[in-house]
């Protein structure tokens, strides 16, 4: 696994946790894929490219407060592919999560 690619994913998550979408998305390649298809969330899908990632992130940040992405594991797939198992947590705004 490329350590450089792992660092890119770490930086993306750092800026996502800071809710700085422009900074976070600056680390997303034009053809990057976010596979959220196994989620039980209503927006379960595969997101490709920066604009689709922005749509997904915006939905997360609008619907939740105290959003945090924590890496549980990096999986070695290939030199140019990083799979990160990430736990996302937050409080729902509609259920009294504030914001």
Residue pairs with C-beta under 8 A, 6 or more apart in sequence:
1 74
1 76
1 77
1 78
1 79
1 82
2 79
2 80
2 82
5 79
5 80
5 81
5 82
6 74
6 82
8 27
8 82
9 27
9 71
9 74
9 82
9 84
10 71
11 27
12 24
12 25
12 27
12 28
13 24
13 69
13 71
13 84
13 86
14 24
15 21
15 23
15 24
15 26
15 27
16 24
16 57
16 67
16 69
17 67
17 68
17 69
18 24
19 61
19 67
21 54
21 57
21 58
21 61
24 57
25 50
25 53
25 54
25 57
28 49
28 50
28 53
30 49
30 50
31 48
31 49
32 48
32 49
32 50
32 53
33 46
33 47
33 48
34 46
34 47
34 48
34 52
34 53
34 56
35 46
35 47
36 43
36 44
36 45
36 46
36 47
36 56
37 44
37 45
37 46
38 44
43 56
43 59
47 53
47 55
47 56
60 67
60 88
60 90
61 67
62 93
63 90
63 92
63 93
63 94
64 90
64 91
64 92
64 93
64 97
65 90
65 91
65 93
65 97
65 98
65 99
66 89
66 90
66 91
66 97
66 98
67 88
67 89
67 90
68 88
68 89
68 90
69 86
69 87
69 88
70 86
70 87
70 88
70 89
71 84
71 85
71 86
72 85
72 86
72 87
73 84
73 85
74 82
74 83
74 84
74 85
75 82
75 83
75 84
75 85
77 83
90 97
91 97
91 98
93 99
